[in-house]
C-alpha cells in the first residue's frame, strides 16, 4: 500500500509486479516488493537481498535486449535516473517483538540496518543514484496486533495503540534515519531521502477526527 498513494497523487499508473508474467507495463517502474518479506534471515524466500538480485537480473536482461536492437521500457539512462524506494523492516520487527522483550529487540536492529545499507550500496555500485527510504509505520496501531485478546489494557497508550510496539518502531526509525544521513555522506553524487512513516501513520490514529470516524474494537 505504501507505493500506491504516491502514485495516485502523481496521477501515474500502479507499478507492475516484477513476477507478473502477463499484462505487465514497466514504463512507470517495477515493483519488486513481496508481502511478508524481511531483511533476515537471508535464506527466507524473497528476503531483501533476493529482491535486489532480482532487480539486477531485470536490469541486465533489459540492457542486453537493448544491445540486441530491441525496445525496452527502461534504458540505461532510465535506470540511473530512477527513484529506488526501499520499504522494509516492519516484518523483521514484528517477528522479534513476538518472541523477545524490548531491549533484546532493539539489540537486533544493527543486522537489519546492515542489510538495508548493503542493499543500497549494491544498487549504488550498479548505477543507482536516487533513493527513498521509508521508516516503519505505527506497528502498535495495527488491527492485527490490537485484535489479540488481553487481560488488561495498561500497555495501550492514550490512542489505544500498543506502547512497546510503537516504542520499538520509533527506535528503529531513529536508527534508520541516522543510517540515511550516513549514506548521504558516503555515497558520492547520490541522494538518499528518509521519510518517517511512523509519524504519518500514527497521526491517522491520534488525529482521526481530521480524516473520518474511528471505530474502536477493543
VMD Tcl script that draws the C-alpha trace (Angstrom):
set ca {
  {0.00 0.00 0.00}
  {2.88 2.38 0.65}
  {3.72 2.51 -3.05}
  {0.11 3.10 -4.14}
  {-0.66 6.50 -2.66}
  {2.34 8.43 -4.06}
  {1.48 7.03 -7.47}
  {-2.13 8.13 -7.18}
  {-1.12 11.63 -6.08}
  {1.12 11.91 -9.16}
  {-1.64 10.52 -11.39}
  {0.51 7.68 -12.71}
  {-0.29 4.00 -13.10}
  {0.48 1.47 -10.37}
  {3.84 -0.26 -10.67}
  {3.65 -3.68 -12.28}
  {4.94 -6.50 -10.06}
  {8.18 -7.99 -11.33}
  {6.76 -11.53 -11.10}
  {3.58 -10.71 -13.03}
  {4.02 -12.58 -16.29}
  {1.12 -11.22 -18.34}
  {0.00 -7.64 -18.81}
  {3.00 -6.00 -17.18}
  {3.88 -2.41 -18.02}
  {7.24 -1.27 -16.71}
  {7.20 2.20 -18.27}
  {6.47 3.79 -14.87}
  {8.73 1.46 -12.90}
  {8.83 -2.02 -11.46}
  {7.65 -3.35 -8.10}
  {9.96 -5.96 -6.59}
  {8.26 -5.90 -3.17}
  {6.84 -9.13 -1.76}
  {4.25 -9.19 1.03}
  {5.68 -10.58 4.26}
  {9.30 -10.23 3.17}
  {12.06 -9.42 5.66}
  {15.71 -8.50 5.63}
  {16.81 -11.54 7.62}
  {17.41 -14.41 7.52}
  {18.74 -14.27 4.01}
  {17.60 -17.79 3.17}
  {13.92 -16.82 3.55}
  {12.15 -16.63 0.21}
  {12.33 -13.11 -1.25}
  {14.32 -11.53 1.54}
  {15.65 -8.06 0.71}
  {18.89 -9.26 -0.83}
  {16.92 -11.64 -3.10}
  {14.80 -8.72 -4.30}
  {17.98 -6.79 -5.08}
  {19.35 -9.73 -7.06}
  {16.08 -9.98 -8.98}
  {16.39 -6.29 -9.87}
  {19.96 -6.73 -11.07}
  {18.85 -9.61 -13.29}
  {15.99 -7.48 -14.64}
  {18.37 -4.61 -15.37}
  {20.99 -6.80 -17.03}
  {18.37 -8.50 -19.17}
  {16.84 -5.17 -20.20}
  {20.20 -3.74 -21.26}
  {21.03 -6.97 -23.06}
  {17.83 -6.68 -25.11}
  {18.69 -3.06 -25.96}
  {22.10 -4.17 -27.20}
  {20.31 -6.67 -29.43}
  {18.31 -3.85 -31.00}
  {15.07 -4.46 -29.13}
  {13.00 -1.82 -27.35}
  {12.51 -1.94 -23.59}
  {10.51 0.38 -21.28}
  {13.66 1.34 -19.36}
  {17.06 2.14 -20.86}
  {20.43 2.71 -19.18}
  {19.67 6.37 -18.51}
  {16.29 5.43 -17.09}
  {17.87 3.02 -14.62}
  {20.34 5.66 -13.47}
  {17.73 8.41 -13.05}
  {15.07 6.19 -11.49}
  {13.88 6.58 -7.91}
  {14.64 3.47 -5.85}
  {12.21 3.04 -2.98}
  {13.02 0.71 -0.08}
  {10.31 -0.03 2.47}
  {11.29 -2.95 4.67}
  {11.95 -3.85 8.30}
  {8.43 -3.95 9.70}
  {8.12 -7.71 9.37}
  {11.52 -8.17 11.00}
  {10.48 -6.07 13.99}
  {7.09 -7.77 14.25}
  {8.71 -11.18 14.37}
  {11.20 -10.08 17.03}
  {8.53 -8.50 19.23}
  {6.53 -11.71 19.16}
  {9.32 -13.58 20.95}
  {11.65 -11.14 22.70}
  {11.48 -8.31 25.25}
  {12.00 -4.75 24.06}
  {15.70 -4.43 24.95}
  {16.61 -7.61 23.08}
  {14.58 -6.49 20.08}
  {16.44 -3.18 19.84}
  {19.75 -5.04 20.19}
  {18.93 -6.91 16.97}
  {18.37 -3.77 14.89}
  {22.00 -3.41 13.67}
  {21.93 -6.54 11.44}
  {18.63 -5.40 9.92}
  {20.04 -1.95 9.22}
  {23.19 -3.53 7.81}
  {21.09 -5.42 5.26}
  {19.37 -2.21 4.19}
  {22.71 -0.44 3.88}
  {24.10 -3.35 1.88}
  {21.12 -3.24 -0.49}
  {21.58 0.49 -1.10}
  {25.32 0.01 -1.62}
  {24.78 -2.75 -4.19}
  {22.24 -0.63 -6.06}
  {24.61 2.33 -5.94}
  {27.50 0.23 -7.23}
  {25.28 -0.70 -10.16}
  {24.47 2.89 -11.10}
  {21.50 3.83 -8.91}
  {21.68 7.35 -7.50}
  {18.26 8.31 -6.14}
  {16.92 6.52 -3.06}
  {13.78 6.96 -0.99}
  {13.95 5.01 2.28}
  {10.78 4.53 4.33}
  {10.76 4.14 8.08}
  {8.36 1.61 9.56}
  {4.81 2.57 10.45}
  {2.96 2.57 13.76}
  {3.23 -1.15 14.48}
  {1.34 -0.85 17.75}
  {-1.72 0.50 15.97}
  {-2.14 -2.37 13.53}
  {-5.53 -4.13 13.84}
  {-3.69 -7.46 13.62}
  {-1.96 -6.69 16.93}
  {-4.88 -4.99 18.64}
  {-7.26 -7.86 17.89}
  {-5.31 -10.25 20.15}
  {-7.25 -10.79 23.44}
  {-5.51 -9.34 26.51}
  {-6.13 -9.40 30.24}
  {-5.76 -5.65 30.71}
  {-5.10 -2.53 28.70}
  {-2.31 -0.92 30.71}
  {0.12 -1.37 27.81}
  {-2.04 0.73 25.48}
  {-1.30 4.41 25.00}
  {-3.82 7.25 25.05}
  {-4.82 6.45 21.47}
  {-5.32 2.73 22.06}
  {-2.06 1.55 20.48}
  {0.47 -0.87 21.92}
  {3.22 1.12 23.62}
  {6.05 -1.39 23.25}
  {5.47 -1.98 19.55}
  {5.39 1.72 18.80}
  {8.38 2.37 21.00}
  {10.34 -0.19 19.00}
  {9.18 1.37 15.73}
  {10.34 4.81 16.85}
  {13.72 3.43 17.93}
  {14.17 1.61 14.62}
  {13.24 4.68 12.61}
  {15.70 6.84 14.53}
  {18.49 4.41 13.68}
  {17.33 4.16 10.07}
  {17.26 7.95 9.74}
  {20.83 8.11 11.03}
  {21.84 5.44 8.53}
  {20.37 7.51 5.70}
  {22.34 10.54 6.87}
  {25.46 8.38 6.81}
  {24.70 7.13 3.30}
  {24.26 10.69 2.04}
  {27.79 11.41 3.19}
  {29.37 8.19 1.93}
  {27.69 7.81 -1.48}
  {29.07 10.44 -3.85}
  {26.52 12.08 -6.18}
  {23.68 10.11 -4.59}
  {20.56 11.42 -2.89}
  {19.08 9.41 -0.03}
  {15.77 10.70 1.30}
  {14.33 9.27 4.51}
  {10.63 9.51 5.37}
  {9.29 8.81 8.86}
  {6.14 6.81 8.12}
  {5.51 6.30 11.83}
  {4.69 9.98 12.32}
  {2.41 9.97 9.28}
  {0.51 6.80 10.15}
  {0.27 7.46 13.88}
  {-1.29 10.82 13.09}
  {-4.10 8.97 11.31}
  {-4.98 7.41 14.67}
  {-4.15 10.27 17.03}
  {-5.95 12.86 14.88}
  {-8.55 10.57 13.38}
  {-11.30 13.18 13.52}
  {-9.50 15.05 10.75}
  {-9.83 12.07 8.44}
  {-13.10 10.40 9.46}
  {-14.72 8.46 12.26}
  {-12.66 5.99 14.31}
  {-14.43 2.75 15.22}
  {-12.98 1.22 18.37}
  {-12.78 -2.57 18.51}
  {-11.23 -3.08 21.95}
}
mol new
graphics top color blue
foreach p $ca { graphics top sphere $p radius 0.5 }
foreach p [lrange $ca 0 end-1] q [lrange $ca 1 end] { graphics top cylinder $p $q radius 0.2 }
display resetview
